[in-house]
Amino acid sequence: MTGTFVRCWKNSAPPLLALSFLLCGCGRQPAEPTPPALVPAKSTQFLGNGTMGFRVGDFGLGNGLPAFSLDSYQKTGEEKIVPVPHPLNGKLEWELNGKRMAARLLRQTQTWEVGKVITKGTAQAGGKQWEFTAETAVNSYLQLTWSLQVSGDAVPIYDGKPLTEEIRIPVAGRIRVPRATLTIESTDKDDERFVQIASQRLQTELPEQPRQFAPMGLSSEIYFGHTFWDADVWMMPVLVWLAPDSANALAQFRLQRLPQAKSNFSEWLADGTPIGKGKLDLSGARVHVLGAMFPWESSVSGRETVPGPSRFQHHISGSVMLGLERAKDFLPQLNITDAGRSVASFYQSRAQEVRPGEQGIFGTMSPDEHHTGDNDLYTNILAEQVVRSYADPTWTAARPRDATTFLTYNGDRLRTYKQAAALLSIYPLQDPAAEKEASQMLTRFAGKVIDNGPAMSHAIDATVRARFGDVEQAYREWRDSWVPYTTDGDLFREKKAAQQDRSIFYTGMAGSLQTVIYGFGGARIDDKPSGLKLPSGRYLSFKPRLPQAWNSIRLSGIVIGTKTYDIAISKSGAHINSRGN
């Protein structure tokens, strides 16, 4: 279990140790003699293993909070994720001389060792204070073990039964042990703890089967448990490094729904090719009947489920390909050619010539999500990259711009945006024309995202700044990508003002880790023949730009193709060592 548990960054239980919630004093404590299980939890912890996930409150086991599993989908309508019986619906009380009473936490401290956490503190029960020691551990397979010792003659009661030694609670699936690690050495220990905890959450709490990769995983029914571009553009670039089994599962999830994506395209044609504003005029145009349209909001069926205008975020098919191509870089067994050709056909049908040799895409919602219009920069460049790779190497998309630099879309008023959009052309798309104007684009777009936008916008600003030299500002932006979004527990919100039931937001965690790897670490994957050749035929290189507070970044046990690598990144460069397998 080496490396499974680490200290949380805000004095709370570590990620896979949700049972230490029993003694956690994060929220308002119940007054005696109210049973703890009847008091609404102010803060929660989450335990997940990629197969099921559940929350627990400050006291008691479950407190009526929902639990979810990969199979808990309502198979009608929009195929929404639904709660399953909570595995921890019990409560903790104490018994003294045959009398039941509620315990109230007064103080607690926690220390972490390999595979377990030890909690010590003082609780009040029966008008007396009691010193306690609790040890929490998760074994490698199906059981989560929790044990408690209390000084004096009080007896802890769990679910109506005396707890004298330990309890074993079955957990569906298995608890995974991360094989790879991402760590940083920083003068700020909160930085180090966040990177470790975010890494381990992404490694252990997302599926290893080709099932839904929801923005909140199995921690919440927010967004119904459906799959968005969050999985392909935000999670996949981190999963390929740290969780190859999950990266493969996500790729297979998309590939298995390619037949439905082709049906979606046929239905779109039959429906008269609706776009964000009216319908597309295909008179005289060449229609590629073998196209594929992946849905913006995918249920387990692969059909579109979003009812509103977001269904016209037609960058989604290219975003799916972006994730598949990143997976192909690390996983040689993937065959994504049919998907690439089909998505290219969709864009060839979707685009219209705006001037000789230049294609435009009209009536599409920008990833900004506050605008539907023509020639979104990210969408057009993404379409160009897919078509050039799989169909026509000369195909060129329109790029909206003015005399200064690029615009987000035609008619961009250059005011505010819900989330990062135009800067996505620099990273992750690495469009050469956008990269040449990175400085001008940062001046134009950085800092214009609304204050309560999703967490990952700051990560994009930070990544672009780090890759193009503004390292200390990038570091400040990176901390803005996670510090305001973490809760009093070990949770991560989507938005600053959101409630805790919108955690865990794996999208935002992954965005912050992308800045560590692709921003400060300077990892770059492209066709230039330098660095490490990847299974896809592309190359991996590094151009580190570490902030002053950091001494190093380490990626250990990284599986690329059939080999395992350890990568040490410092201010002087990157060193890649193969383990010789």
C-alpha positions as CSV (number, residue, x, y, z in Angstrom):
1,M,0.0,0.0,0.0
2,T,3.0,2.3,-0.3
3,G,2.0,5.8,-1.2
4,T,-1.8,5.2,-0.9
5,F,-2.4,7.7,1.9
6,V,-1.0,11.2,2.4
7,R,-1.7,14.1,4.7
8,C,-4.6,16.4,3.6
9,W,-3.9,20.0,3.0
10,K,-6.6,21.4,5.3
11,N,-6.3,19.3,8.5
12,S,-8.7,16.6,7.4
13,A,-8.8,13.0,6.5
14,P,-6.7,11.8,3.5
15,P,-8.5,10.7,0.3
16,L,-9.1,7.0,0.8
17,L,-9.5,7.2,4.6
18,A,-13.1,8.3,4.8
19,L,-13.7,6.4,8.0
20,S,-11.6,8.8,9.9
21,F,-14.7,11.0,9.6
22,L,-15.8,9.3,12.8
23,L,-13.5,11.4,14.8
24,C,-13.2,14.5,12.5
25,G,-14.2,17.8,14.1
26,C,-14.6,19.7,10.8
27,G,-18.2,21.0,11.4
28,R,-20.5,22.0,14.2
29,Q,-20.5,19.4,17.0
30,P,-23.8,18.0,18.4
31,A,-24.6,18.9,21.9
32,E,-25.2,16.0,24.3
33,P,-27.3,13.9,24.4
34,T,-28.4,14.3,20.8
35,P,-27.2,11.2,18.8
36,P,-24.6,12.3,16.4
37,A,-26.3,10.5,13.5
38,L,-29.3,12.8,13.8
39,V,-27.2,16.0,13.4
40,P,-26.9,17.3,9.8
41,A,-23.3,17.1,8.7
42,K,-21.7,20.5,7.9
43,S,-18.8,18.9,6.0
44,T,-18.3,15.5,4.5
45,Q,-15.6,13.1,3.4
46,F,-15.6,10.9,0.3
47,L,-14.4,7.4,-0.3
48,G,-14.3,6.0,-3.8
49,N,-12.5,3.2,-5.6
50,G,-13.7,3.6,-9.2
51,T,-16.5,1.1,-8.8
52,M,-18.5,2.8,-6.1
53,G,-18.3,6.0,-4.1
54,F,-19.9,7.3,-1.0
55,R,-19.8,10.2,1.5
56,V,-19.8,10.3,5.2
57,G,-20.6,13.1,7.6
58,D,-18.7,14.5,10.6
59,F,-20.2,11.9,12.9
60,G,-22.0,8.6,12.3
61,L,-21.6,6.3,9.4
62,G,-23.5,7.6,6.4
63,N,-26.0,10.1,8.0
64,G,-28.3,9.4,5.1
65,L,-25.9,10.8,2.5
66,P,-26.1,9.2,-1.0
67,A,-23.9,6.5,-2.4
68,F,-23.4,5.6,-6.1
69,S,-22.0,2.8,-8.1
70,L,-21.0,2.3,-11.8
71,D,-24.2,0.3,-12.3
72,S,-26.6,2.7,-10.6
73,Y,-28.1,4.1,-13.7
74,Q,-31.8,4.6,-14.3
75,K,-32.2,2.9,-17.7
76,T,-34.9,5.1,-19.1
77,G,-35.0,8.7,-20.2
78,E,-31.7,10.4,-19.8
79,E,-30.1,7.4,-18.0
80,K,-29.4,9.3,-14.8
81,I,-27.2,8.0,-12.1
82,V,-29.3,7.1,-9.0
83,P,-28.3,6.4,-5.4
84,V,-27.7,2.9,-4.0
85,P,-28.0,1.8,-0.4
86,H,-25.2,3.4,1.6
87,P,-22.7,0.9,2.9
88,L,-22.0,2.9,6.0
89,N,-25.4,3.7,7.4
90,G,-24.6,3.2,11.1
91,K,-23.7,5.5,14.0
92,L,-21.0,5.7,16.6
93,E,-22.0,6.2,20.2
94,W,-20.3,5.4,23.5
95,E,-21.4,3.3,26.4
96,L,-20.4,4.0,30.0
97,N,-21.6,1.7,32.8
98,G,-24.4,0.5,30.6
99,K,-25.6,4.0,29.6
100,R,-25.6,5.1,26.0
101,M,-24.5,8.6,25.2
102,A,-23.3,10.8,22.3
103,A,-19.7,11.6,22.0
104,R,-18.5,15.1,21.2
105,L,-15.1,15.7,19.7
106,L,-13.0,18.4,21.5
107,R,-9.7,18.1,19.6
108,Q,-7.9,15.7,17.3
109,T,-4.5,15.3,15.6
110,Q,-3.6,12.9,12.8
111,T,-0.4,11.3,11.6
112,W,0.1,9.3,8.4
113,E,2.1,6.2,7.9
114,V,2.3,3.8,5.0
115,G,-1.2,2.4,4.4
116,K,-2.9,3.9,7.4
117,V,-3.7,7.0,9.4
118,I,-3.6,7.3,13.2
119,T,-5.9,9.8,14.9
120,K,-5.5,10.8,18.5
121,G,-7.6,13.3,20.5
122,T,-10.1,14.1,23.2
123,A,-13.8,13.5,23.2
124,Q,-16.5,14.4,25.7
125,A,-19.1,11.9,26.8
126,G,-21.1,11.4,30.0
127,G,-19.8,14.6,31.4
128,K,-16.2,13.3,31.2
129,Q,-13.3,13.7,28.8
130,W,-11.8,10.6,27.2
131,E,-8.5,10.2,25.3
132,F,-8.8,8.1,22.2
133,T,-6.7,6.6,19.5
134,A,-8.2,5.4,16.2
135,E,-6.4,3.6,13.4
136,T,-7.8,3.5,9.9
137,A,-6.5,1.3,7.1
138,V,-7.6,-0.1,3.7
139,N,-6.3,-3.4,2.6
140,S,-5.7,-4.3,-1.1
141,Y,-9.0,-5.9,-1.9
142,L,-12.5,-5.7,-0.5
143,Q,-12.4,-4.7,3.1
144,L,-12.0,-1.3,4.8
145,T,-10.8,-1.8,8.4
146,W,-11.3,0.7,11.2
147,S,-10.3,0.2,14.9
148,L,-10.6,2.3,18.0
149,Q,-9.1,2.3,21.5
150,V,-10.4,4.5,24.2
151,S,-8.6,5.1,27.6
152,G,-10.8,4.5,30.6
153,D,-13.9,2.2,30.9
154,A,-16.0,3.7,28.1
155,V,-17.0,1.3,25.3
156,P,-17.5,2.6,21.7
157,I,-20.7,1.4,20.1
158,Y,-21.0,1.0,16.3
159,D,-24.4,0.2,14.8
160,G,-25.7,-1.0,18.1
161,K,-22.9,-3.4,18.8
162,P,-19.9,-2.9,21.1
163,L,-16.7,-2.0,19.3
164,T,-13.9,-3.4,21.3
165,E,-11.3,-4.3,18.6
166,E,-12.2,-3.5,15.0
167,I,-14.9,-3.5,12.4
168,R,-14.7,-4.7,8.8
169,I,-17.0,-3.1,6.2
170,P,-17.1,-4.6,2.7
171,V,-16.5,-2.1,-0.1
172,A,-17.6,-3.0,-3.6
173,G,-14.7,-3.6,-6.0
174,R,-11.1,-3.3,-4.9
175,I,-9.0,-0.6,-3.5
176,R,-6.3,0.2,-6.0
177,V,-2.6,0.9,-5.2
178,P,-1.2,3.6,-7.5
179,R,1.7,2.3,-9.5
180,A,2.9,5.7,-10.7
181,T,3.6,8.8,-8.6
182,L,3.7,12.5,-9.2
183,T,5.4,14.6,-6.5
184,I,7.0,18.0,-6.2
185,E,9.5,19.4,-3.8
186,S,8.5,22.8,-2.8
187,T,9.1,25.2,0.1
188,D,5.3,25.4,0.4
189,K,4.1,22.1,1.9
190,D,0.5,22.8,0.9
191,D,1.7,22.6,-2.7
192,E,3.2,19.2,-2.1
193,R,0.2,17.9,-0.3
194,F,-2.3,19.1,-3.0
195,V,-0.3,17.4,-5.8
196,Q,-0.1,14.1,-3.9
197,I,-3.8,14.1,-3.0
198,A,-5.1,15.2,-6.4
199,S,-2.9,12.6,-8.1
200,Q,-4.1,9.8,-5.8
201,R,-7.7,10.7,-6.2
202,L,-7.4,10.6,-10.0
203,Q,-5.6,7.3,-9.8
204,T,-7.9,5.5,-7.4
205,E,-11.4,7.0,-7.7
206,L,-12.0,6.8,-11.4
207,P,-13.1,3.7,-13.3
208,E,-10.8,1.0,-14.7
209,Q,-13.7,-0.3,-16.8
210,P,-15.0,1.4,-20.0
211,R,-17.9,3.2,-18.2
212,Q,-18.9,6.7,-17.4
213,F,-16.2,9.3,-16.6
214,A,-18.4,12.0,-15.1
215,P,-16.9,15.4,-13.9
216,M,-17.8,14.4,-10.3
217,G,-17.0,10.7,-10.8
218,L,-19.1,8.7,-8.3
219,S,-19.0,11.4,-5.7
220,S,-22.3,13.1,-6.8
221,E,-25.2,12.8,-9.1
222,I,-24.5,16.4,-10.4
223,Y,-24.8,16.3,-14.2
224,F,-26.5,12.9,-13.8
225,G,-23.2,11.0,-13.9
226,H,-22.9,11.7,-17.6
227,T,-19.6,12.1,-19.6
228,F,-18.5,15.4,-21.1
229,W,-15.3,16.8,-22.7
230,D,-14.0,17.0,-19.1
231,A,-13.0,13.4,-19.5
232,D,-11.1,13.8,-22.8
233,V,-9.5,17.2,-22.6
234,W,-9.0,17.6,-18.8
235,M,-8.7,14.1,-17.3
236,M,-7.1,12.0,-20.1
237,P,-3.8,14.1,-20.3
238,V,-3.2,13.3,-16.6
239,L,-4.5,9.7,-16.6
240,V,-2.0,8.6,-19.3
241,W,0.8,9.4,-16.9
242,L,-0.6,8.3,-13.6
243,A,-3.4,5.8,-14.3
244,P,-3.0,3.9,-17.6
245,D,-5.8,1.5,-16.8
246,S,-8.2,4.3,-16.4
247,A,-6.8,6.1,-19.5
248,N,-7.5,2.9,-21.5
249,A,-10.9,2.5,-19.9
250,L,-11.9,6.0,-21.0
251,A,-10.5,5.4,-24.5
252,Q,-12.5,2.2,-24.8
253,F,-15.7,4.0,-23.5
254,R,-15.5,6.4,-26.4
255,L,-14.5,3.8,-29.0
256,Q,-17.3,1.5,-27.9
257,R,-19.8,4.3,-28.6
258,L,-18.4,5.1,-32.0
259,P,-21.3,3.2,-33.7
260,Q,-23.8,5.3,-31.8
261,A,-21.8,8.5,-32.8
262,K,-22.2,7.4,-36.4
263,S,-26.0,7.0,-35.8
264,N,-26.1,10.4,-34.2
265,F,-24.6,11.9,-37.4
266,S,-27.1,10.1,-39.6
267,E,-30.0,11.4,-37.4
268,W,-28.5,14.9,-37.6
269,L,-28.6,14.7,-41.4
270,A,-32.2,13.3,-41.3
271,D,-33.3,16.1,-39.0
272,G,-32.2,18.7,-41.5
273,T,-28.7,19.5,-40.0
274,P,-29.7,21.8,-37.1
275,I,-27.0,24.1,-35.8
276,G,-27.0,26.8,-33.1
277,K,-28.8,29.2,-35.3
278,G,-31.2,27.6,-37.7
279,K,-30.1,24.8,-40.0
280,L,-27.1,24.3,-42.1
281,D,-27.5,24.8,-45.8
282,L,-26.0,21.8,-47.5
283,S,-27.2,22.6,-51.0
284,G,-24.3,21.9,-53.3
285,A,-22.0,20.8,-50.5
286,R,-20.3,17.4,-50.3
287,V,-21.9,15.4,-47.4
288,H,-19.7,12.8,-45.9
289,V,-22.3,10.2,-44.9
290,L,-19.9,8.2,-42.8
291,G,-19.4,10.9,-40.2
292,A,-19.6,10.6,-36.5
293,M,-21.0,13.0,-33.9
294,F,-20.1,12.4,-30.3
295,P,-22.6,13.9,-27.9
296,W,-21.8,16.9,-25.7
297,E,-23.4,15.1,-22.7
298,S,-23.2,11.4,-23.1
299,S,-25.2,8.9,-21.2
300,V,-24.2,5.2,-21.1
301,S,-25.9,4.8,-24.4
302,G,-23.7,7.4,-26.2
303,R,-26.8,9.4,-27.3
304,E,-27.1,13.1,-26.7
305,T,-29.0,13.9,-23.5
306,V,-28.5,17.6,-23.0
307,P,-31.8,19.3,-24.0
308,G,-30.6,22.9,-24.5
309,P,-28.2,24.8,-26.8
310,S,-25.1,23.1,-25.4
311,R,-25.9,20.2,-27.8
312,F,-24.3,22.6,-30.4
313,Q,-20.9,22.6,-28.8
314,H,-19.7,20.8,-31.9
315,H,-16.1,20.9,-30.7
316,I,-17.0,17.8,-28.6
317,S,-16.2,15.3,-31.4
318,G,-12.8,16.8,-31.9
319,S,-12.3,17.0,-28.2
320,V,-13.0,13.2,-28.0
321,M,-10.3,12.7,-30.7
322,L,-7.9,14.9,-28.7
323,G,-8.3,12.6,-25.8
324,L,-8.0,9.4,-27.9
325,E,-4.8,10.7,-29.6
326,R,-3.2,11.4,-26.2
327,A,-4.1,7.9,-25.1
328,K,-2.6,6.5,-28.3
329,D,0.6,8.3,-27.4
330,F,1.0,6.1,-24.4
331,L,-1.1,3.0,-25.2
332,P,0.1,1.2,-28.3
333,Q,-2.8,-1.3,-28.4
334,L,-5.4,1.4,-29.3
335,N,-6.8,1.6,-32.8
336,I,-8.4,5.0,-33.3
337,T,-8.2,5.3,-37.1
338,D,-11.9,4.7,-37.7
339,A,-12.9,7.2,-35.1
340,G,-10.5,9.8,-36.6
341,R,-11.8,9.3,-40.1
342,S,-15.4,9.4,-39.0
343,V,-15.0,12.6,-37.0
344,A,-13.0,14.2,-39.9
345,S,-16.0,13.4,-42.2
346,F,-18.3,15.1,-39.7
347,Y,-16.3,18.3,-39.8
348,Q,-15.9,18.2,-43.6
349,S,-19.7,18.1,-43.7
350,R,-20.2,20.6,-40.9
351,A,-18.0,23.3,-42.4
352,Q,-18.7,25.7,-45.2
353,E,-16.3,27.6,-47.4
354,V,-16.0,31.2,-46.3
355,R,-13.3,32.1,-49.0
356,P,-11.3,30.0,-51.4
357,G,-9.4,27.3,-49.5
358,E,-10.7,28.3,-46.1
359,Q,-13.5,26.6,-44.2
360,G,-15.8,28.1,-41.5
361,I,-18.0,26.4,-38.9
362,F,-21.2,28.4,-38.2
363,G,-23.7,28.3,-35.4
364,T,-21.6,26.5,-32.8
365,M,-21.4,27.1,-29.1
366,S,-17.9,28.1,-27.9
367,P,-16.3,26.2,-25.0
368,D,-16.8,29.5,-23.3
369,E,-20.5,28.3,-23.1
370,H,-21.8,31.9,-23.1
371,H,-21.7,32.4,-26.8
372,T,-23.2,30.6,-29.9
373,G,-22.0,32.0,-33.2
374,D,-19.6,31.5,-36.0
375,N,-16.0,30.4,-36.3
376,D,-15.1,29.6,-32.7
377,L,-11.2,29.6,-32.6
378,Y,-10.8,26.4,-30.6
379,T,-13.5,24.5,-32.5
380,N,-12.1,25.5,-35.9
381,I,-8.5,24.7,-35.1
382,L,-9.5,21.4,-33.6
383,A,-11.5,20.5,-36.7
384,E,-8.5,21.4,-38.9
385,Q,-6.2,19.2,-36.9
386,V,-8.6,16.2,-37.2
387,V,-9.3,16.6,-40.9
388,R,-5.6,17.1,-41.7
389,S,-4.6,14.0,-39.7
390,Y,-7.3,11.7,-41.1
391,A,-8.7,13.0,-44.4
392,D,-7.2,16.0,-46.2
393,P,-3.7,17.4,-45.2
394,T,-4.5,20.7,-47.0
395,W,-7.8,21.4,-45.3
396,T,-7.7,24.9,-43.6
397,A,-10.1,26.4,-41.1
398,A,-10.8,30.1,-40.6
399,R,-9.2,31.8,-37.6
400,P,-11.1,34.8,-36.3
401,R,-8.7,37.7,-35.5
402,D,-8.3,41.5,-35.6
403,A,-5.2,43.6,-36.1
404,T,-3.8,42.7,-32.6
405,T,-4.2,39.0,-32.4
406,F,-6.8,36.2,-32.5
407,L,-10.4,36.5,-31.3
408,T,-12.4,33.8,-29.5
409,Y,-15.0,33.8,-32.2
410,N,-16.5,36.2,-34.9
411,G,-17.8,39.3,-33.2
412,D,-15.9,38.7,-29.9
413,R,-16.6,41.7,-27.7
414,L,-13.5,41.0,-25.6
415,R,-15.3,41.4,-22.3
416,T,-15.8,38.4,-20.0
417,Y,-16.0,34.7,-20.5
418,K,-17.4,31.9,-18.5
419,Q,-14.3,29.8,-18.8
420,A,-11.1,29.5,-20.9
421,A,-11.7,29.3,-24.6
422,A,-9.3,31.1,-27.0
423,L,-6.2,30.2,-24.9
424,L,-7.0,26.5,-25.5
425,S,-5.6,27.0,-29.0
426,I,-2.2,27.5,-27.4
427,Y,-2.6,24.7,-25.0
428,P,-3.7,21.9,-25.4
429,L,-3.9,22.4,-29.2
430,Q,-0.4,23.7,-29.6
431,D,-1.5,25.5,-32.8
432,P,1.7,27.0,-34.2
433,A,0.1,30.3,-35.2
434,A,-1.5,30.8,-31.8
435,E,1.7,29.8,-30.1
436,K,3.6,32.6,-32.0
437,E,1.1,35.1,-30.5
438,A,0.9,33.6,-27.0
439,S,2.0,36.9,-25.4
440,Q,-0.6,39.0,-27.2
441,M,-3.3,36.4,-26.5
442,L,-2.4,36.3,-22.8
443,T,-2.6,40.1,-22.6
444,R,-6.0,40.0,-24.3
445,F,-7.7,37.0,-22.6
446,A,-6.0,36.3,-19.2
447,G,-8.0,37.5,-16.2
448,K,-11.3,37.9,-18.1
449,V,-13.0,34.7,-16.9
450,I,-15.9,35.4,-14.5
451,D,-15.0,35.0,-10.8
452,N,-17.3,32.1,-10.3
453,G,-16.3,30.1,-13.4
454,P,-15.0,26.5,-13.3
455,A,-11.7,25.9,-11.6
456,M,-9.7,24.8,-14.7
457,S,-9.6,28.2,-16.4
458,H,-6.9,29.4,-14.0
459,A,-5.0,26.2,-14.9
460,I,-5.0,27.0,-18.6
461,D,-3.8,30.5,-17.9
462,A,-1.0,29.1,-15.7
463,T,0.0,26.4,-18.2
464,V,0.3,28.9,-21.1
465,R,2.2,31.4,-18.9
466,A,4.6,28.7,-17.7
467,R,5.3,27.4,-21.2
468,F,6.0,30.9,-22.5
469,G,8.2,32.1,-19.6
470,D,6.1,34.1,-17.2
471,V,6.8,31.5,-14.5
472,E,6.1,33.4,-11.2
473,Q,2.7,34.7,-12.5
474,A,2.0,31.2,-13.7
475,Y,2.7,30.0,-10.2
476,R,0.2,32.5,-8.7
477,E,-2.4,31.5,-11.3
478,W,-1.7,27.8,-10.5
479,R,-2.5,28.3,-6.8
480,D,-5.6,30.2,-7.9
481,S,-6.6,27.0,-9.7
482,W,-7.0,25.0,-6.6
483,V,-6.7,26.9,-3.3
484,P,-10.1,28.7,-3.5
485,Y,-11.7,25.4,-4.6
486,T,-10.7,23.1,-1.8
487,T,-13.0,22.7,1.1
488,D,-12.4,22.3,4.8
489,G,-12.2,18.6,4.1
490,D,-10.3,16.9,1.3
491,L,-12.8,17.9,-1.3
492,F,-12.5,20.0,-4.5
493,R,-15.4,22.1,-5.7
494,E,-16.2,23.0,-9.3
495,K,-16.8,26.7,-8.4
496,K,-15.7,28.9,-5.6
497,A,-19.3,29.6,-4.4
498,A,-20.6,26.0,-4.9
499,Q,-21.7,23.9,-2.0
500,Q,-19.9,20.8,-1.0
501,D,-22.4,18.5,-2.7
502,R,-20.7,19.5,-6.0
503,S,-17.5,17.8,-5.0
504,I,-15.3,15.9,-6.0
505,F,-14.6,17.9,-9.2
506,Y,-12.0,15.7,-10.9
507,T,-11.9,18.0,-13.9
508,G,-10.5,20.9,-11.9
509,M,-8.0,18.6,-10.1
510,A,-6.8,17.3,-13.4
511,G,-6.5,20.8,-14.8
512,S,-4.2,21.8,-11.9
513,L,-2.0,18.7,-12.4
514,Q,-1.8,19.4,-16.2
515,T,-0.1,22.7,-15.2
516,V,2.4,20.8,-13.1
517,I,3.3,18.3,-15.9
518,Y,2.8,20.3,-19.1
519,G,3.3,23.8,-17.7
520,F,6.1,23.9,-15.1
521,G,7.4,20.5,-16.2
522,G,7.4,21.6,-19.8
523,A,6.2,18.2,-21.2
524,R,5.4,18.5,-24.9
525,I,4.1,15.9,-27.3
526,D,4.4,16.7,-31.0
527,D,5.8,15.5,-34.3
528,K,9.2,17.1,-34.0
529,P,11.9,14.3,-33.8
530,S,13.4,15.1,-30.5
531,G,13.2,13.5,-27.1
532,L,11.5,10.1,-26.4
533,K,9.6,8.5,-29.3
534,L,6.1,7.4,-28.2
535,P,4.0,4.4,-29.4
536,S,2.0,6.8,-31.6
537,G,5.1,7.8,-33.5
538,R,5.1,11.3,-31.9
539,Y,7.8,12.5,-29.5
540,L,7.9,13.5,-25.9
541,S,10.2,16.3,-24.8
542,F,10.6,18.6,-21.8
543,K,11.4,22.2,-21.4
544,P,11.1,22.8,-17.6
545,R,10.2,26.2,-16.1
546,L,9.9,25.6,-12.4
547,P,8.7,28.4,-10.1
548,Q,11.1,29.7,-7.5
549,A,9.4,27.9,-4.7
550,W,9.9,24.5,-6.3
551,N,13.1,22.5,-6.5
552,S,11.9,19.5,-8.5
553,I,9.0,17.5,-10.1
554,R,9.2,13.7,-10.1
555,L,7.2,11.3,-12.2
556,S,8.0,7.8,-11.2
557,G,6.7,4.4,-12.5
558,I,5.3,6.0,-15.7
559,V,4.3,3.4,-18.2
560,I,4.7,4.4,-21.9
561,G,4.1,1.6,-24.3
562,T,5.8,-1.5,-22.9
563,K,8.4,0.3,-20.8
564,T,8.4,2.0,-17.4
565,Y,10.2,5.3,-16.8
566,D,11.2,7.5,-13.9
567,I,11.4,11.2,-14.9
568,A,13.2,13.8,-12.7
569,I,12.6,17.4,-13.6
570,S,14.6,20.3,-12.1
571,K,15.3,23.9,-13.0
572,S,18.3,22.7,-15.1
573,G,16.4,20.1,-17.2
574,A,14.7,16.7,-17.3
575,H,16.3,13.3,-16.9
576,I,14.4,10.3,-18.2
577,N,15.5,6.9,-17.0
578,S,14.0,3.6,-18.3
579,R,13.7,0.8,-15.7
580,G,14.9,-1.6,-18.4
581,N,11.7,-3.6,-19.0
